[in-house]
Structure formats: structure tokens, C-alpha cells
């Protein structure tokens, strides 16, 4: 299923995109798409049955904002340097273990919402990423099979980053990762049954119409199952939590000088096979 949330920010309603591409209203069945829903197999079954019936009310999609596909996200866990080609372009050695950091849940916005360039930023960068959404409480998972069984679904994420704040200002990466609007998510949460192999997905990103990133999750150093298993050794993952699993080569930081960092007025578009497409225009904060 392709689950999404539509409407003005803070007042989104749950919806479903059916097999014919028609937007359907789920608000008569569930109140929202969040961790509580994703952990409720009966509720998901009711949605699936209603979708199969073809009787869900149609929503007029024209002009309707798409919000983040998951509400009330508890945490956004991120994995750095998780593609072989991205490690090479930044001159970094492939890590021996996953590099883990966090983005605040309030950085998450809709897939087509405006991204704000922080004040005094000179190195705002782009990163297309596969996001994993957790569907069952996960702690100390013992195998890759067990890890994938705890995944509710997948989404497109844009891990917007400010490289000077991240790398040149001391401390951890968090300052360059947590600026407002720095995690567009969606448009859809695609349930795990529709993604048979998360290591066979193409990721692409364009800036002002120019293709910048063209990668595949097959190039991940630590595959999705290992990322989920590994993270569960250090923290409890709850339904609705999100894991951004890293970005392929092609970011501004890895390009020759003068590096083409983002500025107000730029337009970024990104997509992942079967998971939908995002489009953001940048403005000054």
C-alpha cells in the first residue's frame, strides 16, 4: 500500500494512493498514519480490505498539499557514509561500523514543502536517501530476517545538510543536520510488502534540472537489514521511528571547486524507484 497524509501542515488527513493512482480518503477508517497505526495489524488489515473494495471516498488531489507520510515521529536516526561511492568522493575510509547520528523529528516536513537555507549558511547541501519506517518495537534484534520483520515500510528522504556547520564548527555533526526544514519525507509510506528487495532501488536527485545523484541501494556498505539490526543494539526503535540510511555519490561537498552548494531560488527534485518523487524550492530562513 501507498499511505500518505494530505492537507495543511498540522491538520493532515490520512489517505491512500490506490493501484490506479487515485487518491482515497482513509479518515473514515483511521484517524492518522502514525506509529500506533503501523503497529496495529488489524487496523492495517482494515485499510487493505477497504482499498481492495474500491469503495473508499475519492479525494481531489489538485492543489492538495502532501505532508510527511508519518505523524508524531519519535526519532530520526541517520546513517552516515553508507555508500561506497559517497565515501570515495569525500575521501573517507569506509567505516568499520555504521556511523550513527540523529536529526530532530521537527526537521521533518512534507515532500514538496519549502526548504529554508539557514542564516549565514554558505554550504547547504543535498542528499537523497532511502528512509526506513519502523513498524514494531525493536531491541537487540538477532538477525537480518528479524530486522526486516520490524520494518513497516519505506519512503524517500532528503537529508539536507549544512557542511560548514556539520564539519567546520566543532563538535558533532548535529549542528549541520538539524536546521529547520532539513528532512523532507515522502510523498508516500510504501509498505514493506511492496518493496521485496530494499537493496535493489535506484535513487536520483536533480538540482535546477541537472542530474546530480544517480545511485543504487546495492552500493550500501551496510544494507538495510544490517542497519536496523545494528541500531537496535544501542537504542530501542519504536513504531513510527525513521532511519535515514545514507546517500550515494554526487553531493555538492564531493564536487570540484567551486562547489555548487544550494542557494535561495534553487529547486531540488529527488526520487526512488517505486517510492515517489519530491520537489522543493529553497528560500532564505
N, C-alpha and C positions, 0 to 999 in steps of 0.2 A: 504493500500500500504506500501511497504518497500522501503523507499527512502534512498539513500546513495550518498556519494561523493568519487570518486576514483582518484588516481593519486598522483604525487609527492606533497609534502607539499607546499601550496601556489598556486598550479596550478591544483587543483582537478576539475573534471568534474562531473556534476550531472548524477545519474544513478538510476536504479530501479531493484530490485530483484523480478522477476515475480513468479507466483504461482508454477511453475515447478523448481524454484531455478536457473533460467538462468539470468545472469546479462545483463541488457539492457541499452543502451546509451540514455540519455534524452537531450543531448546537442543540438539536433536539434529542441527542443521544448521550453526549458527554459535555461537560462544562468547559473543558480546556484540554490541551495536549501538554502534559507535564509528567514528572516522574511518577506520580501516583497512578496516572493512566497507563504509562508504559509498563508498570509492574503488575497490572491487573489483566491477566489473560482473558478473563470473562468479558471485560469491557472491550478489549481489542477484538474479541470474537464477535461481539455485537456490532462493532463498526464494520468488520469484514462481511458479516451477513447482510447488513444494510446496504453496503456497497454492491454486493452481488445481486441484490434485489432490483437495483436500478431505480429505486423509489425515493432516494434522498433528494431533498429540495435543491434546485439549481441556484447557484449564486452568480450574479452578473459580475464577471471578472474585470470588465473595462474600468480603469481608473481606481481599482481597489488596491490599496497598499497591502503588501505581503510582509508580515512581521517575522521574527525568528520562529522557527517551527517548534520550539520547545519553550514553555513558560517556566519561570521560577527555577532556573538552573542553579544548582548548588555550588558547583565549581567548574572551572575550565582548566583542565590540565593540559599542558603543551609539551611536545617532544621536539627538542632542537637537534639540528644536524642529523636528520634521519634519512637522508638520501645520499647515496654515494656521489652523485654528480654535484650536489649542492656543497658537500664537504670539500670536494676538489676545487670548486670555483672560489670558495672562501679561504683556501689554503689551510684548512683544518684537517687533522688526522681523524679518520672515522672513530667515533667514540667506542670504548670497550663495553660500556653500558649506556642505556638510554639517558639522554640529557633531559631532565625534568624541570619545568618551571610552571608558573601559573599566570593566568590572566583573570582579573576580577570578572565576576559574572555580569557586572553592569557595563562592561565593554561591548556586550553582545547587542547587535542591532539587526534590523531586517536586511535582506539581501540587496535591496535597491535603495536603502537609506543613504543619506549624505554622510561621507566620512570627513571628519574635521582634521585639518593639518594643525598640529599643536603650535601654540605661540613659541617663537624663537626656534622652531624646527628648521633644520636645513637638510635632514637626511631621512625623510619619511619614505618608507619602502613598502613593497608589496610582497605577499606570499600566499599563493593558492594552496589549500590544504584539505585533505580528507578528514572530516570530523566523525568521530565515533560517539554515539549516544548510548549510555548505559541503560539497561532495562531491568536488571536485578542487582540487589546488593552484592558487592564483590569484595571479598577479603581473602588474602592468602590463596589465590587460585593456584591449582597444581599442574595444569596442563593447558596447551593451546586450545584443545577441544572445549574444555571448561570455560576458558576465557571467551571464546566466540559465543558460547551459550548464554553469556551475560550481556551480549550486545543487542540493544533494541533495534538499532538501525544506523544509518549513515547520512551525512549531509555535507554540503560544500561550506568551507570556512575560509575567510580571508583574514589571515594573521597579520594585520597591518602592524608595522614596526618602525620605531624611530631609532636609527642606528647610532647617532651620537649619544642620545640618552641611554641606549642599551649598552654601548661598549666603551664610550669615552668619558663617562661621567662618574665612574667608580661604582663599587658595589655590584649587585646582581643585575640580571637583565630586566628586572621588573619595571624599571623606570621607562624603558623604551617599548614596553609591551602593553601598558595599562592606561594609555591615554584614552579619553572618551571616544567612543565610536570605533575602536580599533579591532572589533571582531564581528563583522557582518557574517550572518549564519543563515543558511537556507538556499533556495526557497522551500525545499521540502525536507522532511524526515522520511527517508525511504527505508521501509522495514527490512530487517536483515534477510528475510526470505527472498527478497528481490535482488539481493547482491550476493550471488553464490560464491564469488571469489573476490574479496576486497584487495587482493594483490594483482588484479588484472584491470585496473581502472586508469584511464587516461585523464590527466589534469592539464588544463590550459589556462593562460592568463594573457590578456591584451592590455596595453596602455595606449590610449588615443588611437585605437585600431591596429596597433603594431603588436604582433605576437612576441611576448617576452618569455613566457614559460611554456614548455611543451614536454611534459614528463609522464611517467607511469609509476603507479604504486609498486610495480615489480622491482623498482630500483630502491625500495626502502631497505635501510640497513637492518632495522628491527621491524618485522611485519606486524600487522595489526594485532594478531593473536598474542604475540610476544609482548607488545606494548601494554595491552590490557593485563596480561598475567603479571608482568613486571611491576606495573604501577600498584597493583593490588597487594604487593608485598610491603608497601610503605605507607599506604593510606587506604581507608575504606572508600570504595566507589559506590555511590547511591544512584538509584534510578533517576534519570534526568541529568546526571553529570555528563560533561562533554570532554572528550580528549581530542585535541588537535594533533595530528600525527606527523607533522613535519612538511617541508616544502621541497620541491625539486629545484634544479638549477634554473638560473635566469633572473634572479633578483637584482635590483639595482646595485647593491653592495658588491656583487661579483663581477660587475662590468667595468670596462676601462674608463679612465678619467677622460672627460668629466662625467662622473656617474649620474645617470638620469633620474635622480630622486624626484618624488612626486611633489607637485605644487598645486595650489588652488586653481581650479578650472580643468585639471586633468580628469579623464574618465577611465576607470578601470573596469574591465569585464573579465569574468572568470567562469569556468565550468568544469564539471567532472562527469564522465560518462554515466548516464542514467540518473544523475542526482540533480540536474538542473543547472541554471545559469544565474549569475549575479551581475549587477551593473551599479557602480557608484560614481557619482561626481564628487570631487573634492572641493571643499571650501575652507577658508581660514577660520580657526576657532575664535 
